[in-house]
Amino acid sequence: MTDTLLDQTPNRLRRFACMMYEAVLLFGVVFLAGYLMDTLTQSKNALELRSARQAWLFVAIGAYFVLCWRRRGQTLPMKTWNIRLVDRDGNTPSTPRLVLRYVLAWPLVLAGAALVKLAAMATGWASVDMFIVAAPFAIFVWSWFDPDGQFLHDRILGTRLRNAPQRKKAR
């Protein structure tokens, strides 16, 4: 691979595939975090302590991402799809910047969820709620307008996703 290819932003299809893989792993993270909370609080229903549960899951998912990004700028799906998170200098971003990246990714996702909910209420079609799964993809909207195809939170923070070289396996 040439240096110019490595400096390029991964295309949207690769980032989308990476997000799909990430969703599978997040199912496990959310399951374990929920199980831990239910065990510690002895709650018998997911609606018990709902606000505390949502805050706990927000923190657990954030810890997963920040810890993975901090190591080498990659989660397992990012490693699989040869995508790496870097700062302006090509290094792994600092921990405070990674935490801020995680937090700033949420407003577009929540806006997408709100639009789906509004559409469901406006049409009276309760099945529209199943499209809430599509809300995380609202994060891609900005990338269509960004000259480098970056996400909004990456543009704001000076971070970016870039192609990562495949490591050659030693024989």
C-alpha positions in Angstrom: 0.0 0.0 0.0 1.2 3.5 -0.7 1.3 6.2 1.9 -1.4 8.1 0.1 -3.8 5.2 0.3 -3.1 4.8 4.0 -3.9 8.5 4.6 -7.3 8.1 2.8 -10.5 7.9 4.6 -12.0 4.4 4.4 -15.1 4.4 2.1 -18.5 4.5 3.5 -19.3 0.8 2.7 -16.3 -0.3 4.7 -17.3 1.9 7.6 -20.8 0.6 7.4 -19.7 -3.0 7.4 -17.5 -2.2 10.4 -20.5 -0.7 12.2 -22.5 -3.8 11.6 -19.7 -6.0 13.0 -19.4 -3.5 15.9 -23.2 -3.9 16.6 -22.7 -7.7 17.0 -20.0 -7.1 19.6 -21.9 -4.4 21.4 -24.7 -6.9 21.9 -22.3 -8.8 24.1 -21.1 -5.7 25.9 -24.7 -4.6 26.6 -25.8 -8.1 27.7 -22.9 -8.4 30.2 -23.3 -4.9 31.5 -27.1 -5.4 31.9 -26.5 -8.8 33.6 -24.0 -7.2 36.0 -26.5 -4.4 36.8 -29.4 -6.8 37.4 -27.2 -9.0 39.6 -25.9 -6.1 41.7 -29.3 -4.4 42.0 -31.4 -7.5 42.1 -33.8 -6.0 39.6 -36.2 -8.4 38.0 -37.5 -6.2 35.2 -35.6 -4.1 32.6 -37.9 -1.2 33.3 -36.9 -1.1 36.9 -34.2 1.6 37.4 -34.6 2.6 33.8 -32.6 5.8 33.9 -29.9 4.3 36.0 -29.7 1.4 33.5 -29.5 3.7 30.5 -26.7 5.7 32.2 -24.9 2.5 33.1 -25.1 1.2 29.6 -23.9 4.5 28.2 -20.8 4.3 30.5 -20.2 0.6 29.7 -20.4 1.1 25.9 -18.2 4.2 26.3 -15.6 2.2 28.3 -15.5 -0.5 25.6 -14.9 2.1 22.8 -12.4 4.3 24.7 -10.4 1.3 26.0 -10.2 -0.2 22.5 -9.4 3.0 20.8 -6.7 3.9 23.4 -4.8 0.7 22.7 -4.0 1.1 19.0 -6.8 3.2 17.7 -8.9 0.2 16.8 -11.7 -2.0 18.0 -11.8 -5.6 16.8 -14.1 -4.7 13.9 -11.9 -1.8 12.9 -8.9 -4.1 13.0 -10.8 -6.6 10.8 -11.7 -3.9 8.3 -8.3 -2.2 8.4 -9.6 1.0 9.8 -7.7 3.1 12.4 -8.6 6.1 14.5 -5.9 8.8 14.5 -5.4 12.4 15.4 -4.0 15.1 13.1 -0.5 13.8 13.5 -1.4 10.2 12.8 -1.0 9.1 16.4 -3.6 7.5 18.7 -5.7 10.4 20.2 -5.4 11.2 23.9 -7.9 9.6 26.3 -9.8 12.8 27.0 -10.2 13.3 23.2 -11.4 9.7 22.9 -14.0 10.2 25.6 -15.2 13.4 23.9 -15.3 11.6 20.6 -17.6 9.0 22.1 -19.9 11.6 23.7 -20.0 13.8 20.5 -21.0 10.8 18.4 -24.3 10.5 20.2 -26.2 13.7 19.2 -26.6 12.7 15.6 -27.6 9.2 16.7 -30.2 10.6 19.1 -31.5 13.0 16.4 -32.0 10.0 14.1 -33.9 8.1 16.8 -36.1 11.2 17.4 -36.9 11.5 13.7 -37.9 7.8 13.6 -40.1 8.3 16.7 -41.7 11.4 15.2 -42.4 9.6 12.0 -44.0 6.8 14.0 -46.2 9.3 15.9 -47.1 11.3 12.8 -48.1 8.3 10.7 -49.7 6.3 13.6 -47.8 3.3 12.2 -46.3 1.6 15.3 -44.2 -0.6 13.1 -42.0 2.4 12.3 -40.4 1.9 15.7 -38.5 -1.1 14.3 -36.6 1.4 12.1 -35.0 2.8 15.4 -32.2 0.3 14.5 -31.4 2.6 11.6 -30.8 5.6 13.9 -27.1 5.0 14.4 -26.6 5.5 10.7 -27.6 9.2 11.0 -24.0 9.6 11.8 -23.2 9.1 8.1 -25.2 12.2 7.0 -22.5 14.7 7.7 -19.9 12.5 5.8 -21.7 13.2 2.5 -21.1 16.9 3.0 -17.6 16.8 4.5 -14.9 17.3 1.8 -12.9 14.4 3.3 -15.9 12.2 4.0 -15.2 12.4 7.8 -17.9 12.2 10.5 -18.9 15.4 12.2 -17.5 14.5 15.6 -14.1 13.6 13.9 -14.1 17.0 12.1 -14.8 18.8 15.3 -12.1 17.0 17.4 -9.4 16.8 14.8 -9.5 13.0 14.7 -10.1 10.9 11.7 -10.6 7.3 10.5 -8.0 6.2 8.0 -7.0 3.1 6.2 -4.7 0.9 8.3 -2.1 -1.4 6.8 -2.5 -5.1 7.2 0.1 -6.7 9.4 2.0 -9.5 7.9 1.9 -12.7 9.9 5.2 -14.2 10.9 5.7 -17.7 9.7 
